[in-house]
Amino acid sequence: MKGLHTIAILGAAFLTVFIEAQPGGVRHRLGVQVDLLPALVVYAALTADLATVTLLAVFGGLWFDSLSANPFGISILPLFVAGVVIQRNQELVLRDQAYARVVLGLLASSFVPVTTFLLMSGTSAKPIVNAGTLWQWLVMTIAGGLFTPVWFWCFGRLRRLFSYPTMPEHLYRRDRVIKRPRRI
């Protein structure tokens, strides 16, 4: 089940990147290319192991950069850092609460673009900064924060679809001795 979960996360990242790259849609209406990978990283960090978070950061970042104007591979580090920080502190997070998921999604969706921008500023690639940059950052942050619980819902449905329900604990102890009457 663990391998299937990792494959499902990577498949969702692959589909998400290509859906985000489609012309028209949300990008045409709002003037912003919404990035849902940070929200998916939050889901992976709270439900999977470090290997899955690393695979998601590497492949998701490369897929995203291949279809955007970013230098190839520059999105890997921000996605990885966001995932590792959340994954290392997951015992402190109320991961069953929608509020905590939204807050983590907001934080990751605001951290990843800012860190990518700072990394791009240090390279020969010069990012375009204008009056609409703040608007784009706000829309990306809010969309990522609101979509984080949707990832949990989608993967919860997928998990219930492909796995058996957990059995409740036995009512009786296993080392219990049952006394039976003798038959005459």
N, C-alpha and C positions, 0 to 999 in steps of 0.2 A: 504493500500500500504506500510505503514511503517513496518508492521510485515512481509510482503512478502520480503521486502528489507533485513531485518535482517536475515530471513531464507536463502535467497540467498547468503548472505555473509558467513554465517556459513557453508552452503553447499559447497561453493567454498573453504573454508578453509579445510574442511574435505577431499575433493577430491585432493586438492593441496598437503596436507601432505602425502596422500597415493601414489600419483604419484611421489613425490619426493623420497619416500622410495623404489621405484622399483629398483631392481638391473639392472645394465647396464645404458644405456642412457647417459645423460650429466655427471653423476657422474663417469662413467667408462671412458669417453673420456677426461675429464678435470682433474679428480682426486679430484673433489670438489662436495660436496652435496649442491646444490643451495637451498637456503631458500627463498621462495617467500612470506612467511607470513608477514614480515615487509612491503612489498609493499602493501599487502592487508590491513594491519593496516592503512597505509597512506590513502588508498581509503576510508576506513570506517570512519576515523577521519575527513575527509573533506566532507563526504556526509551523515553521520548518527549521531545519538546522542551518548551520553556517555554510555548509557546502551548497545548499540550495540558494541561499542569499548571494553567495559569490557567483554562482552560475547565472543567476538572474541579473546581477550587476554587469557582468562581462558581456553576456549575449544580448541582454536588453539594451545596454549602452551602445554596443556595436551596431545593432539593428537600428536604433534611433539615430545614431550619427550617420549611418549610411544613407538615410532618407532625409537628412536635414542639411543645413549649411554649416553645421558644426565640424571642426576638425575631427577626423576619424579617431575614435577612442577617448575623446575628452569627457564623455558623460559617464564613463565607467567609475572613476574615483568618487564623484559625488554620490552616485547611487550606492556604491559599496560602503562608504562612510556612514550614510544614513541608515542602511540596513544593519551594519555591525553595531552601531550605537544602540539601536532599538533592540536588536537581538541579544546583546549583552546585558541589557537592563529589562528584559521582558518579565522577570519575576516581580518587578516594581509596578508593572502596568496592569490595570484592570482590563484585560483583553476581552472580556465578555461584555463590557459596557460600550454602547454605541458612541457615547460622548468621548471616551478615551480614544476610540478609533478615529473619530473625526479630528480630534486635537492632534494626534500623531500624524494623520494624513495632512493636516494643515502645515505642521512643522516640516515634514519631509518635502512637501510640495513647494514650500518656500525656500528651504535650504538648498535643494538640488539646483534650481536655476541660478541662484545667487552664486553658489560655488562654481558652477560651470562658467558663469560670466567672469568671475575672478580668475579662473584658470585660463580662459580665452584671452583675457587682458594681458596675461604674462607671456603669451605666445605671439607669433607673427600675425595671427588672425585677429583682426580688429572687429569686435562686435559693434553693431549699430545701436547707438543709444540716442533716443529722441524723446519727445514728450509722451509718446504712447507706451514707453517701456514700463513705467509704473503701472499703467492700466493692464498691460499684458501679464505682468508679474502677479497682480492682485487676482485676476481672473484664473490664472493657472493655479494659484494657491487655493482659492475657494473651490474650484472644480476638483482638484485633487483631494481636498479634505472631505468634500461631500461624496466623492466616489469611493473612498476607502471602505465604508460599511457595505457598499454594493459588492466589492470583491469578497468580503466575508460571506455575504449572503449567497453569491454565485458558487463559491467553492464549497460552502456548506451543503447546498443542494446537490452539487456534483458528488460530494462525499457520501451523502445519504443514498444517492442513486447507485453508486458502485461498491458500497461496502455493506456488510451485515451490521445490524444494530448491536450494540453492546448488551451483553446479558447481565442482568442484575446479579449481585452476589447471592450466594446461597443463604437461605434462612437458617440453616443449621451448620454447626461446625463439622469439618470433615473428620475429626478424631472422635466424634460422638459415638457412643456404643448404644445400639438399640436393643433393648431387652424384649425378647419375644417369649411368649408363654410356651411351655412344653406341650407337645401334642400327646395325647394318650391313645 
